[in-house]
Amino acid sequence: MSDSDSGLVTGEGTRAVRAGLPEPAKNEPTLPGPVFAAHFHLPGEVSGPYAYGRDENPTWTHLERAIGELEAPGEDVETLVFASGVAAIAAVLFSQLRAGDAVVLPSDGYQVLPLVRAQLEAYGIEVRTAPTAGDAQLDVLDGAKLLLIESPCNPGLDVCDIRRLAEAAHARGALVAVDNTLATPLGQRPLALGADFSVASGTKQLTGHGDVLLGYVAGRDTAAMAAVRRWRKIVGAISGPMEAWLAHRSLATLQLRVDRQNTTALVLAEALRERPDVTGLRYPGLPDDPAHKIASQQMRRYGSVISFTLPTRARAERFLEALRLVDDATSFGGVRSTAERRRRWGGDDVPEGFIRLSVGAEDPEDLVADVLHALDKSDR
């Protein structure tokens, strides 16, 4: 039940706890269990929402309603869940673009984008790129059919003015999609800032436990979302019912996790700022961060990810090995802190000693102590 249905005005925590739940029914669970079905009873003429498992599933429906309520409270939006964040991004790109179209992508975004670029170009689509900072994508926007924004970008944490870019894109006849993975709907609402699509990986902070692969697309335009839905049907990039159920269950703690992680991230960033061996420190929540001014205008929370650089690859690897409360892993947004040396993948234009650190839900003083100890130990 949404705010608009009930007439209630609810806060973010209440909304996260109750989003997408069905009406209470006696002797039924609050959140129904996952529906495992490849097909459904369907006598006679085709009618009703559930017929075949690649098209719809009741467990998806509850989750999609929940995410929609978080992305655009009280508004009529459509949300579609996918098997992963990349599946969601691909669905927007390949459902909206045709041979001869031009698309603008961030040059400093998620490392899978070069692979996406190669596939788009193989289909005869022109791909232009520009960095996130300074709204540089404006310079290559003329004649484009679609603009993909990633703000904050991963892993560099630069931010752009989403509203400004969306207005400019729409004036030129282009659609706008925003990858909102790092911010989550509680940190930033792209649709309210003018985007046509809000796209995200639910694998990260949205679900927050490192046990679900998931993605979603949310949007208001019926025709555009119908094309995204058709793409999902064609390629079959669907979420399993168990993953969808786990994701919906996890939303109940979203505000609790996000607030704890954001608060700790700022404390850790402030501690790292005092270290002479740490350079290139980035966290949009720091008042002196280059992204802070714009981020503070469009974000309600600054995220759980910090990035910084250590002098050498060897030093960075010693630092990671010395950590005890932080796992060396490639994801982010989970309740357990993670960190990694991003150049090990080869896809990001960052220094060899560049560290992306995702702050979890550990006690702030414990996490800060562990990171500072690892920095001291790795410097010997």
Salt bridges, closest charged atoms under 4 A:
ASP3 OD2 - ARG15 NH2 3.19
GLU12 OE2 - ARG189 NH2 3.72
GLU12 OE2 - ARG300 NH1 1.84
GLU12 OE1 - ARG301 NH1 2.80
ASP55 OD1 - LYS233 NZ 2.68
GLU56 OE2 - ARG229 NH1 2.35
GLU64 OE2 - ARG232 NH1 3.15
GLU75 OE1 - ARG220 NH2 2.73
GLU78 OE2 - ARG229 NH2 2.68
ASP101 OD2 - LYS145 NZ 3.85
GLU121 OE2 - ARG117 NE 2.98
GLU126 OE2 - ARG128 NE 2.97
ASP135 OD2 - ARG164 NH1 2.85
ASP142 OD1 - ARG172 NE 2.52
ASP158 OD1 - ARG282 NH1 2.96
ASP196 OD2 - HIS170 NE2 2.77
ASP259 OD1 - ARG301 NE 2.57
ASP277 OD2 - ARG275 NH2 2.99
ASP277 OD2 - ARG315 NH2 2.65
ASP288 OD1 - ARG273 NH1 3.13
ASP289 OD2 - ARG282 NE 2.95
GLU317 OE2 - ARG313 NE 3.13
GLU317 OE2 - ARG341 NE 3.46
ASP328 OD1 - ARG344 NH1 3.27
GLU340 OE2 - ARG342 NH1 2.50
GLU340 OE1 - ARG344 NH2 2.87
GLU340 OE2 - ARG356 NH2 3.16
ASP348 OD2 - ARG342 NH2 2.86
GLU352 OE1 - ARG341 NH1 2.74
GLU352 OE2 - ARG343 NH2 3.38
ASP363 OD1 - ARG260 NH2 2.86
ASP376 OD1 - ARG275 NH1 2.75
ASP379 OD1 - ARG315 NH1 3.45
